[in-house]
Structure formats: structure tokens, C-alpha cells
Amino acid sequence: GTGDSTTIFDTTPPVAGTLDANGLIKSAPIAISYSGAADSGSGLSSVTLWVRKDAGSWASSGLSQAAPSGTFAYAPNGSGTYYFALVALDNAGLKSPTPSGNGQGYVVYDVDPPSPGTLTAPASASSTPITITYSGALDAHSGLKAVYLWYKKGLAGTWTPSGLSANTPEGSFDFTGISGPGTYYFAVQAEDNSGNVSAPPTGVGAAATAFDTTFVAGTASAPAYATAAPIAVDYSGTYTSNG
């Protein structure tokens, strides 16, 4: 018959299977699904999720399951790129290889808003478009998606999206949204590929342009005769429509 006891002789490590990691998210926990873990000898004991953040070292996440397929809920520690891999253990104590390189999949976890950079505008202008230049927009994790130009007219004005956007870290906008003479204030807002946005503009923004199309030279008066220099010339009535 079968005797008094049975020993399964197993020298083949288990198969860890494959995992499915979403590429870009900004919500936690990170759901990592896996399937295909198996052992043809002593049988599968557990599947453990391993993780590496950015350029760090591989380590066990502490999350394990006994089933050949399932889902792990991993809680990330701050924004970054998380690489994932599986390590399977069989009932004989054999393990699949320790993860190396970039593992079996990755997720870019990004909850930090991007930096909108800096903005410059001409001090004054008398025609449109007004060229607004920006630089230094960046996002360290999911990458920069867009930079949006905002404006308001006058200190008491309301900040309004201009409808102009760009997708490079530096560039310029040709602003034509002028509604008469006045001081126009400008600012930029950045969005990253995870949907995080920098703060909306407040106060006087990042740059300002005084727009004016009317200039009156006024009048001048000088003495009819002079016998010595300098000659005093008086003027009055000089103004612009923007003060």
C-alpha cells in the first residue's frame, strides 16, 4: 500500500506568476493584481509582493497571499515610481528568484502639484498681442501636462483663465484678451499627468503690463524773446488714457 508516511521530494522552485500594475495613479492604496502563481511539486504556500521605490532597494512589502491569483492593496509612502514583483514560496520551502532591475511592473504615484515656474511680461504695451513668456514649469513624478495662462484687469479685477495653454517647460503666450486701457496682471497655473494642479493665482500674480493706446502731448509755452540760455519752456496737459 502506501506505507506509514509519504514524502514529496521537490527541488524545483515555484513560479511567481505575473502581475498587473497601473501606470499612473494619484489615489491610494495601489491595487496590484496577480495571477499564474504555481508549484508542480510540493504545492504553492504563498505569494509575496515585493516593492522598490525610485532608485531604492528591493524589499518585501509584507503583503502575502496563499492563492495562485489575487490582488494586493499596497499603501505607498509619498510620490514616486514604485516597481513591483512577486516572490512565490512552495511547501518545501523553495522560493522563486528575488526581484531585480525594474521587476514585473510599475506605478507612478503622484499626489504633489507641479511647479508653474516664472513669468515675464512687458512693462507697457500699446498694441496686441502682448507676448507673455514663462519658464521653469516642471513636475518631478508624472510629468508636466500643461501650463495655463491666467489674467485679470486692474487690482480689483477677477482672475480669469485666458484660454491659452502650452505643454512645454518654457515658452510664450500671445495674449489678445484686452478690453481697453488698464493694467493687466498675469500668472500661470500648471497641471501634471496625474491631474494635480498648482494653486490658482492670487493678488497681483507674477507679472503686469500697462496697456494704453492714447497719448496726448499737451501744450508748451515759451517766452517771445530771450537774451540768455537756458530758455525756460513750460508745458501742460500731457497724459495717457492709462494715467
C-alpha positions in Angstrom: 0.0 0.0 0.0 1.2 3.5 0.8 3.2 2.5 3.9 3.2 4.6 7.1 4.1 8.0 5.7 4.7 10.0 2.5 7.5 12.4 1.4 7.2 14.7 -1.6 10.6 15.3 -2.9 10.7 18.8 -4.6 13.8 20.6 -5.9 12.0 22.9 -8.4 11.2 26.5 -7.2 7.6 27.7 -7.7 6.5 30.0 -10.4 5.7 33.5 -9.2 3.2 34.3 -11.9 2.6 37.7 -13.5 1.2 40.9 -12.0 -0.8 43.9 -13.4 0.2 47.4 -12.3 -1.5 50.5 -13.5 1.0 53.0 -14.9 -0.2 56.3 -13.4 -2.4 57.0 -10.4 -2.9 59.5 -7.6 -5.1 57.6 -5.2 -4.1 55.1 -2.5 -3.9 52.2 -1.9 -2.4 50.9 -5.1 -4.2 47.8 -6.3 -1.8 45.2 -7.7 -3.4 42.1 -9.3 -1.5 38.9 -9.9 -2.2 35.5 -11.5 -0.4 32.3 -12.6 1.5 31.5 -9.4 2.0 27.8 -9.2 4.1 24.9 -8.0 4.0 21.4 -9.6 5.8 19.6 -6.8 5.1 20.3 -3.1 2.4 22.9 -3.9 2.1 26.6 -3.5 2.5 28.0 0.0 2.3 31.8 -0.5 2.9 34.7 -2.9 4.5 37.8 -1.5 4.5 41.3 -3.1 8.0 43.0 -3.3 8.5 46.7 -4.0 11.2 49.2 -4.9 10.7 52.9 -4.8 12.6 55.1 -7.4 16.3 54.1 -7.2 16.0 52.4 -3.8 16.4 48.7 -3.0 14.0 45.8 -3.4 12.2 44.8 -0.2 9.2 42.7 0.8 6.0 44.7 1.2 4.9 42.4 3.9 1.8 41.5 1.9 1.3 37.8 1.2 -1.5 35.6 -0.1 -1.9 31.8 -0.4 -4.0 31.8 -3.6 -2.5 31.4 -7.1 -4.2 34.7 -8.1 -5.5 37.7 -6.3 -5.0 41.4 -5.5 -2.7 43.3 -3.1 -3.6 46.7 -1.7 -0.3 48.5 -1.3 -0.1 51.7 0.7 2.6 54.0 -0.9 4.9 56.3 1.1 4.8 59.6 -0.9 5.0 60.4 -4.5 7.4 58.4 -6.7 7.8 55.5 -9.1 7.0 52.2 -7.4 8.3 49.0 -9.0 6.6 45.7 -8.1 7.5 42.0 -8.3 6.3 38.6 -6.9 8.1 36.0 -4.9 6.5 32.6 -4.5 7.1 30.1 -1.8 6.2 26.4 -2.0 5.5 23.9 0.8 9.1 22.5 0.5 10.5 26.0 1.4 11.7 26.8 -2.1 11.3 30.3 -3.4 11.2 31.9 -6.8 14.1 34.3 -7.6 14.5 37.5 -5.7 13.4 40.6 -7.8 16.0 42.6 -9.7 16.0 45.5 -12.1 12.6 47.1 -12.6 10.7 44.0 -11.6 7.5 42.9 -13.3 5.6 46.2 -13.4 5.5 49.8 -12.1 3.2 52.5 -10.9 3.9 56.3 -10.9 2.2 57.5 -7.8 1.9 61.3 -7.8 0.0 63.5 -5.3 2.3 66.5 -5.5 1.2 69.5 -7.6 3.7 70.7 -10.3 5.6 73.9 -10.2 4.3 76.6 -12.6 7.7 78.3 -12.9 8.2 82.0 -13.5 6.6 84.6 -15.8 7.6 87.8 -17.5 5.6 90.4 -19.4 6.4 93.8 -20.9 6.0 96.7 -18.6 3.8 98.5 -21.1 2.2 97.9 -24.4 0.1 99.9 -26.9 -0.9 97.0 -29.3 -1.9 93.4 -29.2 -0.9 90.6 -28.9 1.1 91.0 -25.7 3.8 88.3 -25.6 3.9 86.7 -22.1 7.0 84.5 -21.5 7.3 81.7 -19.0 10.0 79.2 -17.9 10.8 76.6 -15.3 7.5 74.7 -15.3 8.1 71.1 -14.1 6.8 68.0 -12.4 9.2 65.5 -10.9 6.9 62.5 -10.9 4.2 62.0 -13.5 5.5 64.8 -15.8 4.1 68.1 -17.0 0.9 68.0 -18.9 0.0 71.7 -19.5 0.7 75.3 -18.4 -2.3 77.7 -18.4 -2.2 81.5 -18.6 -4.5 83.5 -16.3 -5.1 87.2 -16.3 -7.1 90.0 -14.6 -7.6 93.7 -15.4 -6.9 96.1 -12.6 -6.2 95.4 -9.0 -9.9 94.9 -8.3 -10.4 92.6 -11.3 -11.2 88.9 -11.1 -8.6 86.2 -12.1 -9.8 84.6 -15.3 -8.4 81.7 -17.5 -7.2 83.2 -20.8 -7.9 80.0 -22.7 -4.2 79.9 -23.7 -2.2 76.8 -22.8 1.1 75.1 -23.6 2.7 71.8 -22.8 6.4 72.6 -22.6 8.5 73.6 -19.6 9.2 77.0 -21.2 7.5 79.1 -23.9 5.3 82.1 -24.5 1.7 83.1 -25.0 0.3 85.8 -27.3 -2.4 87.4 -25.2 -5.1 89.3 -27.1 -7.8 89.5 -24.4 -7.6 93.3 -24.0 -10.7 95.2 -23.1 -9.5 98.7 -23.1 -6.7 100.6 -21.3 -5.6 99.5 -17.9 -3.0 97.4 -16.1 -3.3 93.7 -16.9 -1.9 91.2 -14.4 -0.7 87.7 -15.5 0.0 84.4 -13.8 0.4 80.7 -14.9 -1.0 77.5 -13.5 0.5 74.1 -14.2 -1.1 70.6 -14.4 0.7 67.3 -14.3 -0.2 64.0 -16.0 -1.8 62.7 -12.8 -4.3 65.6 -12.7 -2.6 67.6 -9.9 -2.7 71.4 -10.5 -0.7 74.2 -8.9 -2.5 76.8 -6.9 -4.7 79.3 -8.8 -3.3 82.9 -9.0 -4.0 85.5 -6.3 -3.0 89.1 -5.6 -1.0 90.7 -8.4 0.1 87.5 -9.9 3.6 87.1 -11.4 3.8 90.0 -14.0 1.9 93.0 -15.1 1.6 95.1 -18.3 0.1 98.7 -18.5 -1.9 98.8 -21.8 -2.5 102.2 -23.4 -3.3 103.3 -26.9 -3.9 107.0 -26.3 -1.3 109.7 -25.7 -1.9 113.4 -25.6 1.2 115.6 -25.9 -0.3 118.6 -24.3 0.8 122.2 -25.0 4.0 124.1 -24.5 4.7 127.8 -24.0 8.0 129.7 -24.3 8.9 133.4 -23.9 8.7 135.5 -27.1 12.3 136.8 -26.6 15.4 135.6 -24.8 18.8 137.0 -24.3 20.4 134.1 -22.4 20.2 130.4 -22.1 18.7 128.2 -20.9 15.3 129.1 -22.2 12.5 128.1 -19.9 9.7 126.2 -21.7 6.6 125.4 -19.8 4.2 122.5 -20.8 0.9 121.2 -19.5 -1.9 118.8 -20.4 0.3 115.8 -21.2 -1.5 112.5 -20.3 -2.2 108.9 -21.4 -5.6 107.1 -21.2 -4.0 104.8 -18.7 -2.9 107.7 -16.4 
